[in-house]
């Protein structure tokens, strides 16, 4: 059962990437990278602090979790996975995959505020979703902060803070 699930996820992700690649090639207008945003970033940590409906907090951090984000010309991609995924083939639950990926386009909606438009994602319910992020950039890292407001499809209230380290030169995880 887990193999079928993994196969369907992989096929769905592949088809989404192929479709998204075509959209990029057809797009003529390039979005600016903004103040120091363009480039490749290594995943450092992600802190989730949910206040409602049920208080929960969790932290994903390197080296247990590895991944990267890339921002360029109005497009972005994100890939995150557990370094060791012992339950990957033995679980039918998406949360136990130890893997997350999404990508799409982005735009600056005000100084320090970024809007991600998801065009593909592992979770099909995330496709066509917008994620509004506050961001802070310095020479070495970027901090992305998503404030969760309750709505019909997601009742969570809280904050997700992701910290990424800017990569320069070759890739060395």
N, C-alpha and C positions, 0 to 999 in steps of 0.2 A: 504494500500500500504506500509506503514512504517513497519507494522508487517511482511510482506513478505520479505522486504529488511533486517530487523533485523534477521529473521530466516535464510535467505541465508548467511548472514555474520557470524552468530553463527555456522552454519553447516560447512561453509568453514574453519573457524578458528579451529573448533574441528578436522576436517579431517586433516588439516595441522599439528596440534599438534601431532595427532596419528602417522602420517607418519614420522614427525621429531623425535619423541621418538624412533621409530624403527631404524632410522639412528644413533642415539646416542648409542643405545644398541649394534649395530654392529661395531661401531668405536672402534678400538683398541688403536690408538695412542692418547695420551692426550697432549694438548697444555699447555704450562706453563701459569700461571696466570700473569706473568710479575711483575714488581715492584709494589707490593701492590694493584694490581687490583682486585684479586679474592674476592668475597663476595657479599653481598646484600646492595643496595643503595636506599635511599629514595629520591624521586623527590623534588627538591627545586625550580628550575626555568628553563625556557627556553626563550632565547631572540633571535628573528629572525630579522635580518637586511638585507633587500633586496635593492640593489642599482639599478639593472637593471632587466628587461626592465622597470618596474614601481617601483619607490622607495616606500617601505613599511616597517614598523617595527611593531612588536607585542611582547608582553610578556605574557607568561603563568607562573603562580607562585602559590605556596602553600599559603593559604589553599584552594583557589578556584580550583586548580588542584591538584590531588593526584596521586601517582604512585610509582613504584619501578623498578629498573633494577637489574639484577643479572648476574654476570660473574663467571664462574667456568670451569676449565679444557678445555678451548677453545670453550665454548658454552656460549651464553648469551640470555637473554629475557628481554623485556621491556613492561610494562603495564602503561598506563597513561589515566586518566579520570577526567572529571569535577566532583567535589564533588556533585553539584546539576546539574542534566541534565533535565531541564524542557521541552526542545524541542525534547527529544529523540524519543518519539512515535508519535509526530505530524509533523515530518519533513521527507522528502524524500531525503534530502541532506546529504551525508556522512560527510561533514564538520560540520553539526549541531548535530552529534551523541554525541560529547563531549567525545570521546573514541578513543584511538589509542593503538595498540599492534603490536609488531613484535619480531622476535627472529631468531636465527641461530647460526652460528659459528663465531669465530673471530681469527685473527692472528696479531702478531706484525710484521710490515713491516720495521720499523726502530725505534730507540730510540724515545719515545714520540709520535709514530704514530701507530694507530690501524686501521685494516680493518675489518669491519663487513660484513659478508656474510648473507643476509637475506634469510631464508628458508621458513618462513611463515610471513604473514602480513595481517592486515585488508584490506588494499588496494592491490588488486591482481597485480597491476602494479609494486608494490615494491618487489614482490617475485623474487628471484635470482638477486637482485640488490646489489651492493657493496657500502658501505658508508665508506669513508676514514675520520678518525677523528684524530686530534691532541689531546693529553690528558695530563693533569697535575694532579698528585695525591699527597695529603698530608695526615696526620693522620686522618683527619675528613671528607674530601670531595674529589670529583673528578670533574674536569672540562673537558667537551668534546666539541671540537670545530670543526664544519664541515664547510669547505670553499666551497661555491657553485660556480662552474665554468659553464658558459653557454655551453649547448650541444643541439643536435637536439631535444631530448625528454623533456628537461627542460631548458628553456632559462634564468632562474634566475642566477643572480650574487650577491653574498653576503656572509653572515655568520650566522650560527646557533650555539649558545652557550648554552649548557645544564650544569647545576650545580646539582650534586647529593651529598647527605650526607650519609656517611658510617653508616650502622646499626650495632650495637653490642648488644648482649643479645637478649631479646625478642622483638617482633614487636609491636610498639606502634606508630601509625600514628600521 
